[in-house]
Amino acid sequence: MDYFQIIAIFLIAIFYISYFMKMLLQRKQGIKTDQIAKGKKSVSTQRVEQFMRVATLAIVPVELGSVILNTHKLQSQIFTAIGLAVAMVGVLCFVIAMVTMKNSWRAGINSAEKTTLIKSGIYRISRNPAFLGFDLMYIGIFIAYANVVHFIFMAFAMVMLHFQILEEEKFLPTVFGEEYLDYKRKTARYFLFL
């Protein structure tokens, strides 16, 4: 195993450990973070969340397999280094987003709990920095360890995360009203103009 593979596995581990640690810390406070495909939701939201769960779980062994098998289809250490840098930015984006959300962070839509609309910190430049973090992580590991299977799983996960964002964009005005709509007008979905 070379140092690029070690770095890649480390980044993947940090990404998912931070996700589960946040859930565990919130659970200790009585907060049920994981709301994916749970509770009373529209059929379309349930479906999107179920597929998103499958997509985001299925990509993990594909990422790890690509790294361990060292599938450099782009055959360049430069691409590997660039990919790992992109993945690192994704991990940072994701962790900063979770920390900034404090106890308002949830995975999935939950209409039963009252949360706060966070517009500060990283949320000033992106309405969805955690999703951006997922996407950058997926893209980065793919650039570093590209293969066809990895591409298919990455694309599926990213599409499902985007559909989840669209579901949340329908839901959030019902909770936060004009405050969210104003925030949506002023702040990019992902970053800059995206």
HELIX and SHEET records of a PDB file:
HELIX    1   1 TYR A    3  LYS A   28  1                                  26    
HELIX    2   2 VAL A   43  ILE A   68  1                                  26    
HELIX    3   3 GLN A   77  MET A  101  1                                  25    
HELIX    4   4 LYS A  102  SER A  104  5                                   3    
HELIX    5   5 GLY A  121  ARG A  124  5                                   4    
HELIX    6   6 PRO A  129  ALA A  144  1                                  16    
HELIX    7   7 VAL A  148  PHE A  176  1                                  29    
HELIX    8   8 GLU A  178  LYS A  186  1                                   9    
END                                                                             
